Amino acid sequence: MDFGERLRKCRDKKGYTQKFVADKIGIKNNTLSSYESGKRQPDYEILKKLSDLYEVTIDYILTGNQSTNSPDEMWEEFLNPKTQVFFKDLMDAPEEKIEELIKFWEIIRDRDKK
């Protein structure tokens, strides 16, 4: 499946019309049609809008490769029981505490390099 076919498949999967998608991302309907037929390529900004609208990665649109880590899996990794308290506290910490933590981390990192 090529780039244009993936774009069309993503749109069809969502049940969107070309007009709806074009209006939503701020391009003309015939421009989207050109992308889907492979006559034109979108720029990065349009790719980002399409990936957000279709809820897929830019990598998937371009190559067809699915990322192995979904955003949910990423958050599960960050918020596992061993680190959950740390990240929760860090998110609520004032800026000066975050800067202090960074300094501590740099000391630990530099110590391990020796």
C-alpha positions as CSV (number, residue, x, y, z in Angstrom):
1,M,0.0,0.0,0.0
2,D,1.4,3.4,-0.9
3,F,1.2,6.8,0.8
4,G,-2.0,7.9,-0.9
5,E,-3.7,4.6,-0.3
6,R,-2.8,4.8,3.4
7,L,-4.2,8.4,3.6
8,R,-7.5,7.2,2.0
9,K,-7.6,4.2,4.2
10,C,-7.2,6.3,7.4
11,R,-9.9,8.7,6.2
12,D,-12.3,5.8,5.3
13,K,-11.6,4.1,8.7
14,K,-12.8,7.3,10.5
15,G,-15.8,7.6,8.2
16,Y,-14.8,11.1,7.1
17,T,-15.5,12.7,3.7
18,Q,-12.7,14.4,1.8
19,K,-14.5,17.7,2.2
20,F,-14.7,17.2,6.0
21,V,-11.0,16.5,6.3
22,A,-10.0,19.3,3.9
23,D,-12.0,21.8,5.9
24,K,-10.8,20.5,9.2
25,I,-7.1,20.8,8.3
26,G,-7.4,23.9,6.2
27,I,-6.7,22.8,2.7
28,K,-8.8,22.6,-0.5
29,N,-10.7,19.4,-1.2
30,N,-8.8,18.9,-4.5
31,T,-5.5,19.2,-2.7
32,L,-6.5,16.3,-0.4
33,S,-7.6,14.4,-3.4
34,S,-4.2,14.9,-5.0
35,Y,-2.5,13.6,-1.8
36,E,-4.7,10.5,-1.8
37,S,-4.1,9.8,-5.5
38,G,-0.3,10.2,-5.1
39,K,-0.1,13.3,-7.4
40,R,1.1,15.6,-4.6
41,Q,2.9,15.3,-1.2
42,P,1.8,17.3,1.9
43,D,4.3,19.3,3.9
44,Y,5.1,18.5,7.5
45,E,2.5,20.8,8.9
46,I,-0.3,19.1,6.9
47,L,1.1,15.6,7.8
48,K,0.9,16.6,11.5
49,K,-2.7,17.7,11.1
50,L,-3.6,14.5,9.3
51,S,-1.9,12.3,11.8
52,D,-3.7,14.1,14.7
53,L,-7.1,13.9,12.9
54,Y,-6.7,10.2,12.0
55,E,-5.1,9.4,15.3
56,V,-2.1,7.7,13.7
57,T,1.6,8.5,13.7
58,I,3.3,10.4,10.9
59,D,5.5,7.4,10.5
60,Y,2.5,5.2,9.8
61,I,1.2,7.7,7.2
62,L,4.6,7.8,5.4
63,T,5.7,4.2,5.7
64,G,2.9,2.1,7.0
65,N,4.9,1.1,10.0
66,Q,3.0,1.1,13.3
67,S,4.9,2.4,16.3
68,T,5.3,-0.4,18.9
69,N,4.8,2.1,21.8
70,S,1.4,3.7,22.0
71,P,1.1,6.9,24.2
72,D,-0.8,4.7,26.7
73,E,2.2,2.3,26.9
74,M,4.6,5.2,27.3
75,W,2.6,6.5,30.3
76,E,2.4,3.1,31.8
77,E,6.2,2.9,31.7
78,F,6.6,6.3,33.3
79,L,3.9,5.7,35.9
80,N,4.8,2.2,37.0
81,P,4.7,1.7,40.8
82,K,8.5,2.2,41.2
83,T,8.4,5.6,39.6
84,Q,4.8,6.8,39.9
85,V,5.4,8.7,43.1
86,F,8.5,10.4,41.8
87,F,6.9,11.6,38.6
88,K,3.7,12.7,40.4
89,D,5.7,14.7,42.8
90,L,7.9,16.1,40.1
91,M,4.9,17.4,38.1
92,D,3.7,19.4,41.1
93,A,7.1,20.6,42.2
94,P,8.0,24.3,42.0
95,E,10.6,25.3,39.4
96,E,13.4,25.8,42.0
97,K,12.9,22.2,43.2
98,I,13.1,20.9,39.7
99,E,16.3,22.8,39.1
100,E,17.7,21.3,42.4
101,L,16.7,17.8,41.2
102,I,18.5,18.4,37.9
103,K,21.7,19.4,39.8
104,F,21.5,16.2,41.9
105,W,21.0,14.1,38.8
106,E,24.0,15.7,37.2
107,I,26.1,14.9,40.2
108,I,25.0,11.3,40.1
109,R,25.5,11.0,36.4
110,D,29.0,12.6,36.5
111,R,30.0,10.4,39.5
112,D,29.1,7.3,37.4
113,K,31.2,8.4,34.5
114,K,34.4,8.3,36.6
